[in-house]
Amino acid sequence: VLPLHLPYASESNLRRGFGTALRLVSSASSLILLGRISAEILSSNLTPILMTLTLIAAIYAGWNWLRAPDELNGRPHWVIGIASLAILSALSGNSIGAIAWGCALILVGGALFLASVQNTLLNRVMLMGVWSLSALPFSLTASAWLGSLGLFIPFTILSQALMMAGFIRHALRPIGRDLLDAQPGWMQAVYPAGIILLILIQLMLGLIGWSGALQIGAWLQAIIASLLTLGLVWASQRFRIFNPVRAHWVTSTESQLNNFYQGLWSLYRFLGRVSQVITQTLEGQGGIMWTLLFLVLFVSLITQVAP
């Protein structure tokens, strides 16, 4: 999940293609270990505290994901939110649920973030991702809440509903996308097929292929989360709080992180130049003399330290 901001060129094509792979695959790979955690390890007094902190992160990420101006700007919050739900499943003693959320992170998010063109039918098909996030019976995440959540259930439902409502909002948003009809003929056939393939894999994993398939799950909790999702989608179209306007004096967190990474990159290049100078010195005409000198110094240090 960390780092939250991985630097790359800001062109739209790179953000959707390379940027999506960079963020989602690296985040999902860090969640693999959650599926290997034994339930006995989680019987600790710190587990409720960890679950509380995880829920705070999930609700915060879900709220910002719902209010994001578009799916690409909200992508870091998508990663944090789904990863928090995966960690919460693992902390509740349900490692299979953590795997389910990891699959949803890549498959559901990949279908949304790779959709760079506007097509009404394709947008409707992408809404199948909501089914994969709903934890309803026989869905991809049906096994998500089979663990022991206790008093954390209401907050879990809220965080899940925020992620689902944000997905619906971004999937149906046409702004900033080109029309599919304006693309070349081969692209009109290949492009939707790739998006639909990700959606079909989501549906198939809910039925076959792994230990989390064909699960009924916590169906009552899933229904409540789905109803809350519909309420949030309705409210997001009518209340301004769900459509924030960035003030001119607010400093972009992304730009601050860019400066941080630029500083690390400058340090890396400086150390690279130092290493290159040392390499050229040792491999040059006087390299043998320098090697012998370092060897003599090393031997002298050893003899001084030895009793």
Secondary structure as GFF3:
##gff-version 3
##sequence-region A 1 307
A	DSSP	alpha_helix	12	16	.	.	.	ID=ss1
A	DSSP	alpha_helix	18	30	.	.	.	ID=ss2
A	DSSP	three_ten_helix	32	36	.	.	.	ID=ss3
A	DSSP	three_ten_helix	39	42	.	.	.	ID=ss4
A	DSSP	alpha_helix	47	67	.	.	.	ID=ss5
A	DSSP	alpha_helix	75	91	.	.	.	ID=ss6
A	DSSP	alpha_helix	95	113	.	.	.	ID=ss7
A	DSSP	beta_strand	117	118	.	.	.	ID=ss8
A	DSSP	alpha_helix	120	126	.	.	.	ID=ss9
A	DSSP	alpha_helix	128	133	.	.	.	ID=ss10
A	DSSP	three_ten_helix	150	152	.	.	.	ID=ss11
A	DSSP	alpha_helix	153	171	.	.	.	ID=ss12
A	DSSP	beta_strand	178	179	.	.	.	ID=ss13
A	DSSP	three_ten_helix	180	182	.	.	.	ID=ss14
A	DSSP	alpha_helix	185	205	.	.	.	ID=ss15
A	DSSP	alpha_helix	219	236	.	.	.	ID=ss16
A	DSSP	three_ten_helix	240	242	.	.	.	ID=ss17
A	DSSP	alpha_helix	253	283	.	.	.	ID=ss18
A	DSSP	alpha_helix	287	305	.	.	.	ID=ss19
###
